[in-house]
Amino acid sequence: MEGIQRLRTMDKSEIKIAYFSMEIGFDGDIPTYSGGLGILAGDTLRSCADLEVPICGVTLVSNKGYFIQQFDKDFNQIEAPNNWKIGDFLEPLKATVTVPISGRTVTVKAWKYDLPGITGHKVPIFFLDTDCEENSEEDRKITYYLYGGDRRYRLFQEVVLGIGGYKMLKKLGFYDIEKFHMNEGHSALLTVELRKDLVSDSSWDIFEAEVTTKVQNRCVFTTHTPVPAGHDKFSKDLVNEVIGSYLTKHELDLLCPDGEMNMTLLALNNSKYINGVAKKHGEVSREMFPGYKIESITNGVHSSFWCSDALAVLFDKYLKDWRKDPFTIRNAFSIPPQEILEAHTENKKKLITYINEKYDSGMEAGVFTLGFARRITAYKRPFMFFEDMERLKKISEKSGKIQVVFAGKAHPNDTDGKRIIRDIKLSITKLSPFMKLVFLDNYNINLAKTIVAGVDIWLNNPQPPKEASGTSGMKASINGIPNLSVLDGWWLEGHVENVTGWSIGDREALYQNIEVEQKTELNDLYGKLEKIIIPTYYNKKEDWMRIMQNCIAFNGSFFNTHRMVYQYVASAYFD
Ligand SMILES: *Cc1c(COP(=O)(O)O)cnc(C)c1O
């Protein structure tokens, strides 16, 4: 708790923490994010602003955004560039730095956004940009496409983020940075630049043990996924080609043990404080990376950002100060359940009006509505709900009408993900005579806000244990929406059966025979919808309202970034 004490008494005018993330998403109109990682970064910095943590963000400007999702008539995803007018949102800075890339000297400039907190404290976010006159056509595009291009392009971006970001902070005059927080391994090259900086006026080797200790004391690393594709690796040849001029032969060898540079290992080896993003993910990460001390801090969402307007009115009335202190939300039991339901109905009507106007779906506010929205990729098993369409028909005939809202983008190179979207859209067509279903285009922050507050239940069925945390279910919780989810990530901590929602599958499942497990899970998903969830929704309104209240009180009060930031402050930032 020393860290909290220090935060209370310190001079807040000097930036002490630099938070590096490949993507930061904090505003629906600023498309510098792709999904969970970036939105977590945005929510984190927003809570830091509220709690007056002297931190700044460092990211790439992503001139062309992620992409705008469209579809052709055969349900193929089409990716349109999301050209945005940077100057309309961000302030240009004069400072420039250079980074070495493939023997060239590439100029990097920066833009700034001041993210304001509730007390007026501001958290600056620096967006690095190589679209400078000094650079070649190719180099100007390095910061264009978030997660775009090939391995070489990705390494260029990580050089700009890690090395360029570190240099930019120095250039901007931030000399008091105590900790560099790497949100995922993309920025891990900052540790090399930090080493070079630490030995700059000596003849020390940058990999000297004492330098390593110093670097570790300055670095914090959060790992975000057990999925191998989420851990960037670059071949030694490529590293040599791109930053060989920046490294001695000896340094290159040490950076690329076993013939490659692994960004996760680079971050692990250079950080004293390392964490996963939920308790279970901490365990999984310790198994994946034996020999490292890995803690866990469970993710959260920014309460007032993700709370719908209709519920915020209620919170303002019954839970004074909840915006400043979301622990207050624990007292949601003081809100009359009927008023929660009314606020939810308002949100639901808003969602349904949006859907009917845009997709002519004929959805109705009185019908039980299930929501599923997230990145469409194989391990999230987005198709699972559609596996047995006959059974779905029977459930809706027997237990009550169902409406279904789906959304999500597949990464442009994820051919499996794109196929899954086609399969989902095809299933929607086949099922449409029996129930109303819709796939909403272009899932993003604004759409997420409308969906997570407007549906009646939030479905999540990734393949355990691959969901590190998951955050969309937390956004649903703060809006009083129960989860129906496999027991993975945050839900292992937030699930109380029939109280905050329902589980899919068994808490003790070992996931050794995926096919058998999947059958059990599917049975559970359909069985609970049929026998418990839909009947409760239609026939036991009192019970349903209680559950909504529980979601807010138990989970809304805990799974937020204010609590999360306090944990980083106490354990990682100001030790
Ligand atoms: C919250 C959010 C995500 C992440 O959701 P998960 O449940 O972690 O998969 C992704 N995209 C958008 C637009 C979001 O708002």
The ligand as an SDF file (V2000), in Angstrom:
LIG
                    3D

 15 15  0  0  0  0  0  0  0  0999 V2000
  -14.6800   -4.4470  -25.2290 C   0  0  0  0  0  0  0  0  0  0  0  0
  -14.3900   -4.5610  -26.6640 C   0  0  0  0  0  0  0  0  0  0  0  0
  -13.6070   -5.6040  -27.1390 C   0  0  0  0  0  0  0  0  0  0  0  0
  -13.0320   -6.6750  -26.2440 C   0  0  0  0  0  0  0  0  0  0  0  0
  -14.0290   -7.5490  -25.8220 O   0  0  0  0  0  0  0  0  0  0  0  0
  -13.6420   -9.0140  -25.2770 P   0  0  0  0  0  0  0  0  0  0  0  0
  -14.8020   -9.4400  -24.4700 O   0  0  0  0  0  0  0  0  0  0  0  0
  -12.4340   -8.8310  -24.4120 O   0  0  0  0  0  0  0  0  0  0  0  0
  -13.3930   -9.8670  -26.4370 O   0  0  0  0  0  0  0  0  0  0  0  0
  -13.3510   -5.6650  -28.4980 C   0  0  0  0  0  0  0  0  0  0  0  0
  -13.8520   -4.7530  -29.3510 N   0  0  0  0  0  0  0  0  0  0  0  0
  -14.6260   -3.7380  -28.9220 C   0  0  0  0  0  0  0  0  0  0  0  0
  -15.1430   -2.7550  -29.9180 C   0  0  0  0  0  0  0  0  0  0  0  0
  -14.9270   -3.6030  -27.5670 C   0  0  0  0  0  0  0  0  0  0  0  0
  -15.6850   -2.5750  -27.1520 O   0  0  0  0  0  0  0  0  0  0  0  0
  1  2  1  0
  2  3  1  0
  2 14  2  0
  3  4  1  0
  3 10  2  0
  4  5  1  0
  5  6  1  0
  6  7  2  0
  6  8  1  0
  6  9  1  0
 10 11  1  0
 11 12  2  0
 12 13  1  0
 12 14  1  0
 14 15  1  0
M  END
$$$$
